Amino acid sequence: MSTVTLQDLGLTPILEGKVRQLFSLDDDHLLMVASDRISAFDVVMNEVIPNKGRVLTAMTAYWSEALGAVAPGSLVSCDPMVIDDFVPGFVDLPSFHGRSMVVRSATMLPLECIVRGRLAGQAFEEYEQNGTIHTMEAPRGLQLGSALPTPMFTPSTKAEEGHDLNISVTQAEALVDPDVVAQASAMCLALFNAAATRCAGVGLVLADTKFELGFVDGKLVLCDEVITPDSSRLWPADAIVLGQTPPAFDKQPFRDWLSSLDWDKTPPPPRVPEEIVAVTAARYQEAYERVTGLLLKDWYGAQS
């Protein structure tokens, strides 16, 4: 396999996240590359999850098309031949195929746009302690896994360092123009409802998900990853028992395994055994194949 890198083709990362690299292509376009790295509790593990980057990219492509009538998106293409038009020589870098996508440059909202349809994660922990969700009023008597009366728009901050902070809609309006917050809320709720309906059709519950929004040519659009196992909770509908953590086709079982260890959730990370790597890789692949009805081996970048 070629050892040529994107840097050899003249690209330099403008942003390096826990999982992704972002490269500038021109004034209007970026190249986003998803790695196989996995993070939890804001710590990146030393081991990688095979094909994870391809799953994240393939699911984003699927949902961007499926939800295109609900909200415009920034995705241009994941096709290596199209990417080669922007990055000559890209077709000769098979290790980047299927995990790379050209997107429109956007001015991002400084908010994580989370929508919750079920009570889980940090929202459940807060609810147990205070009876609120993101400091907002919530119905009484809910349990872990309970469906909310209607999905809630529950934003959080985007922290440069450390953890994002869950905030209320009112607090979000102190950070972003209230009209923009209202637009973002309406868009995200519409996206969530459409996606949840599609998931229900294949026997899955979309418990919650995080959307990233930004402005392109003055219009608010859907950006970054869309309803992936990294950004969402996906539960098999027939296995939900209220009050219990359901089995999941997302990153939560990996977090749960880490939580079972004697680890303080700060670097350095613990060693991830091969069996946990294998189970996690299989879970990510099954998430893609169950949601889309497609096979991961048919997505760009499959190893022959």
Secondary structure in CASP SS format (residue, H / E / C, confidence):
PFRMAT SS
TARGET T0000
AUTHOR 0000-0000-0000
METHOD secondary structure of the structure
MODEL  1
M C 1.00
S C 1.00
T C 1.00
V C 1.00
T C 1.00
L C 1.00
Q H 1.00
D H 1.00
L H 1.00
G C 1.00
L C 1.00
T C 1.00
P E 1.00
I E 1.00
L E 1.00
E E 1.00
G C 1.00
K C 1.00
V C 1.00
R E 1.00
Q E 1.00
L E 1.00
F E 1.00
S E 1.00
L C 1.00
D C 1.00
D C 1.00
D C 1.00
H E 1.00
L E 1.00
L E 1.00
M E 1.00
V E 1.00
A E 1.00
S C 1.00
D C 1.00
R E 1.00
I E 1.00
S E 1.00
A E 1.00
F C 1.00
D C 1.00
V E 1.00
V E 1.00
M E 1.00
N E 1.00
E E 1.00
V E 1.00
I C 1.00
P C 1.00
N C 1.00
K H 1.00
G H 1.00
R H 1.00
V H 1.00
L H 1.00
T H 1.00
A H 1.00
M H 1.00
T H 1.00
A H 1.00
Y H 1.00
W H 1.00
S H 1.00
E H 1.00
A H 1.00
L C 1.00
G C 1.00
A C 1.00
V C 1.00
A C 1.00
P C 1.00
G E 1.00
S C 1.00
L E 1.00
V E 1.00
S E 1.00
C C 1.00
D C 1.00
P H 1.00
M H 1.00
V H 1.00
I H 1.00
D H 1.00
D H 1.00
F H 1.00
V C 1.00
P C 1.00
G C 1.00
F H 1.00
V H 1.00
D H 1.00
L C 1.00
P H 1.00
S H 1.00
F H 1.00
H C 1.00
G C 1.00
R C 1.00
S E 1.00
M E 1.00
V E 1.00
V E 1.00
R E 1.00
S C 1.00
A C 1.00
T E 1.00
M E 1.00
L C 1.00
P C 1.00
L E 1.00
E E 1.00
C E 1.00
I E 1.00
V E 1.00
R E 1.00
G E 1.00
R E 1.00
L C 1.00
A C 1.00
G H 1.00
Q H 1.00
A H 1.00
F H 1.00
E H 1.00
E H 1.00
Y H 1.00
E H 1.00
Q H 1.00
N H 1.00
G C 1.00
T E 1.00
I E 1.00
H C 1.00
T C 1.00
M E 1.00
E E 1.00
A C 1.00
P C 1.00
R C 1.00
G C 1.00
L C 1.00
Q C 1.00
L C 1.00
G C 1.00
S C 1.00
A E 1.00
L E 1.00
P E 1.00
T E 1.00
P E 1.00
M E 1.00
F E 1.00
T C 1.00
P C 1.00
S E 1.00
T E 1.00
K C 1.00
A C 1.00
E C 1.00
E C 1.00
G C 1.00
H C 1.00
D C 1.00
L C 1.00
N E 1.00
I C 1.00
S C 1.00
V H 1.00
T H 1.00
Q H 1.00
A H 1.00
E H 1.00
A H 1.00
L H 1.00
V C 1.00
D C 1.00
P H 1.00
D H 1.00
V H 1.00
V H 1.00
A H 1.00
Q H 1.00
A H 1.00
S H 1.00
A H 1.00
M H 1.00
C H 1.00
L H 1.00
A H 1.00
L H 1.00
F H 1.00
N H 1.00
A H 1.00
A H 1.00
A H 1.00
T H 1.00
R H 1.00
C H 1.00
A H 1.00
G C 1.00
V C 1.00
G C 1.00
L E 1.00
V E 1.00
L E 1.00
A E 1.00
D E 1.00
T E 1.00
K E 1.00
F E 1.00
E E 1.00
L E 1.00
G E 1.00
F E 1.00
V E 1.00
D C 1.00
G C 1.00
K E 1.00
L E 1.00
V E 1.00
L E 1.00
C E 1.00
D C 1.00
E C 1.00
V C 1.00
I C 1.00
T C 1.00
P C 1.00
D C 1.00
S C 1.00
S E 1.00
R E 1.00
L E 1.00
W E 1.00
P E 1.00
A H 1.00
D H 1.00
A H 1.00
I C 1.00
V C 1.00
L C 1.00
G C 1.00
Q C 1.00
T C 1.00
P C 1.00
P C 1.00
A C 1.00
F C 1.00
D C 1.00
K C 1.00
Q H 1.00
P H 1.00
F H 1.00
R H 1.00
D H 1.00
W H 1.00
L H 1.00
S H 1.00
S C 1.00
L C 1.00
D C 1.00
W C 1.00
D C 1.00
K C 1.00
T C 1.00
P C 1.00
P C 1.00
P C 1.00
P C 1.00
R C 1.00
V C 1.00
P C 1.00
E H 1.00
E H 1.00
I H 1.00
V H 1.00
A H 1.00
V H 1.00
T H 1.00
A H 1.00
A H 1.00
R H 1.00
Y H 1.00
Q H 1.00
E H 1.00
A H 1.00
Y H 1.00
E H 1.00
R H 1.00
V H 1.00
T H 1.00
G C 1.00
L C 1.00
L C 1.00
L H 1.00
K H 1.00
D H 1.00
W C 1.00
Y C 1.00
G C 1.00
A C 1.00
Q C 1.00
S C 1.00
END
